[in-house]
Amino acid sequence: MIQLEGVEKVYRTDRIETIALTNINLNVRAGEFISIMGPSGSGKSTLLNVIGLLDVPTGGKVALNQKPITAYTDKYLAQMRNEELGFIFQTFHLINDLSVVDNVEIPLLYRKGLSSADRRKRALEALEKVGLQSRVYHFPGQLSGGQQQRVAIARAIVGNPKILLADEPTGNLDSQMGDEIMEVLQSLNRDHQTTVVMVTHDPRQAEKTERIVRLFDGRQVS
């Protein structure tokens, strides 16, 4: 689905040059569950952003379905991010003044041709997939941390993305809640064939994935 060849990423300011990624070679295949590990500052989140088409590499090639992303227009890549990719973050980024179901509907507001009834139906289906069908009209402040992360996952999958990108999805949770979130991600991967790429610092959670990509100082070491 996404291929990285010799990818480099350098951040430059007037005085400082920071090398975030060096010579990354990685293929993300359809239906995989991959974890990315490494110490702080090793380039994990940068790599996830490149895979998610949120960041453009300084060097090397990124291909989508065997076609270089440079061959696509910015408009098409934005459409891909909205329709084919789902993003989960360590912080939940929920809007406290909106109900759970309204939070989940947000990505669908940018989809053309969907009625309000269609958006509500899809949001309710997504919440059922993460086991929160009894909390749809609650507000984020009424939920536990684990439940809020489930809402964030529902929001990420409401558009039926092919790839789910998760940046430390269990990082702010205790071990029990973290295990529950991993079970949700494994279920989405297993039962719905969703490709999952997850950044984590937790080796126990990483061992539950099919493949571990390890980074050190921006270099791929395994």
N, C-alpha and C positions, 0 to 999 in steps of 0.2 A: 504493500500500500504506500508506504513512505520509505524512501531510500536516501541515506546520507553517505556521501563519499568525500573523504578528505576535508570534512567541514572544520572551519576555524571561525572563531568569533573574538574580535578585539574591540574593546571599548577605549576610545581616545578622547582626552580633553586637551586643553592647551599645554598642560605640563605632564600629564600622566598617561601612560599606555598600559591598559590592563588586559592580559590575555586570558579569556574565559574558557575557550575551547581550542584544542589543537588536534588536528588530524583524526577526527571522529568518523568512523566507518560503521554504519548501523543500518540494518534492514528491519523494518517493523512489518511483520506479515499479518494478514487478515486473521482474526480470531485468536491472536496471541495475548498473553498476560505477562507483561514485562515490568520488572522493577529496576529503577536506577538508584544506585547507592554511591556514597562517598562522603568524606568529611565536609564540614561547612566551607564554602568557598571553592568547592571542587568543580563547579559548573553544572550541577544537576538541574537547577531551575532554568538556566540558560539553554541547556540541551532540550528540556521539555518545551520551552518556548519556540525553539527552532522546529522541533517535530510538529508542534501545533500551529505552525505558520504565523506565529505572533512576532517572530524576530527573524531578520534576514542575516545569514552568515556573512562574515567578511571574506571568506574564501571557501573553496570547495563547492560541491554540488548538492542540491536537495531536489529530489524528484518525487512527484506524486503520480502514482499509477504508471510508473516508468516514463513519465514525461517531466522534464525539468520545470521547476516552478517559474523560471524566468520566461517560459513560453505562455504562461497564463497572465491575464490582465489582473490588475489590482481588484477590480470589481468582482471577478470570478473567485479570487482567493478569499475575499471577504464573504462571499456567498458560501464558499466551502467551510469557512470557520463557523458560520451560523448554522449550516445544514448538516455537515458531515462530522463535525468535531464537537465534543462536549468537554467542559472544563470544570474541575473541582479544585478548590484551594484549601489551604490549612485554616484560614479564617473563612467563615461561612458566607459573608457578604450578603446576608439577608436584610430585607427592609423591614424594620420593626413595626412600622405602621400598617403593613399589609398582612393579610392572612396567609397561612401556609400555601393554600391553593393559588392565591394571587401572586405570591413570590414565584411559584413554579411556572406560571403562565408567561412570565416576563420575556423569555427568549422568543416566544411565539408571536409577540407583538410585531416582530420584524419580518414575519412570514406573510407573503402576499396570498390572498385568496382564502384565508382562514377566518371563519366567523367566530364570534365570541362563544357560541355554543361548541364549536370545534375545539377552540383553545381550552375551554373548561373540561371537555371530555378527555382530551389528551393529558391535561394536568392531573386529573383524577386517576387516570390509568398509570401514570408515572408514580404517583404517590402509593398506589397499590403495590407496585413492583418493589418499593422499598419498605413496605409494611407500615405505612402511615395513613391508611385510609380512614382511621378513626380520629385523626388530628387535622383534617383538612381546613377547618375553620378556626383553628387556634392561631395565636400569634407567636412569632419566634420567642418572645420573652417567656412564654408559658411552656416551653419545651426544654428538655435536657440538651447538653452539648451533643450527645450522640444522635438525638432526634433532629437537631438543627442540621447536623451534617447529612442526615438522610434526606432532609428537604433540599439541601444543596445538590445532592446526587440526583434527586428527582428533577430538579431544575436543569441539570446538565443533560439528562437523558430524555427530556420531554419532546425534543425534536427528532428522536430516534437516530442519534449519531452513530456512525460506523466506528469511530474511535473516541474513547474516553481518556482524557488526560488528567491525572490527579497529582497535585503537588502537596505532599505530606498530608494526605486526607485523614490520618489518624494521629497527627502530631499534637493536637490540642486535647486529646481524649485519653482517659485512663485505659488500662489494658483490656478491661471487659468491653467497654464501648468500642475500642479499637478493633477488637475481634469481631464485633457485630458489623462494623462498617466493612471489614474485609470480607465477611460472609456475603454482604450485599454485592460487593464488587465481583466476587467469584461467581455469584449467581448470575449477574448480568453477562459475564464473560461466557459462562457455561450454557445458560439457558437461552440467551438471546444473541449469542455469537458476537458480542461487542468486543472489539479490540481494546485492551486497557494498557496504558503506559503510566506507571506510578513512580513518583519520586518518594523515597522514604529513607529515614535514618535508622529504622528499626529492623535489625536482621531477622527477627522472628516473623515479622510480617512479610519481608522479602522472600523468605524461604517458601512461602505459600504460593509464589508465582512461578511461572514456567521457566523464566530466564532472568538472570540478574546481570545488569550492565554496571560495572564498577568504574568510577572516575576517581582520579587523583591529580590535583593541580591542573584540571582541565584536559587531562589525557585519559583515554580509555585503557584501563589496565586489565579488563576481562570482559 
